């Protein structure tokens, strides 16, 4: 599996993963796509709009500004596209 912030993406789904179906040993994040395309742009703990997929990693990601989201770099965008 490709890596995001030096971590292997353990799980990816194009669907939202219900809380009761999540592995308690993983940290889940929603990925948002750009308006007008399906290119990933942001990772956050939860997103309402432009949901592209849900990913899970073993350790928490370091989210930017006040811990709410992470803007993805090109290599990170490519890593996510490889798993969905």
QUIVEN-V855980 format. One line per field, one symbol per residue. ss: DSSP state (H for helix, E for strand, C for the rest). A space follows every 10 residues. Layout:
# QUIVEN-V855980
ss: ???
This chain:
# QUIVEN-V855980
ss: CCEECCEECC EEECCCCCHH HCCCCCEEEE EEECCCCCCE EEEECCCCCC EEEEEEECCC CCCCHHHCEE ECCHHHHHHH HHHC
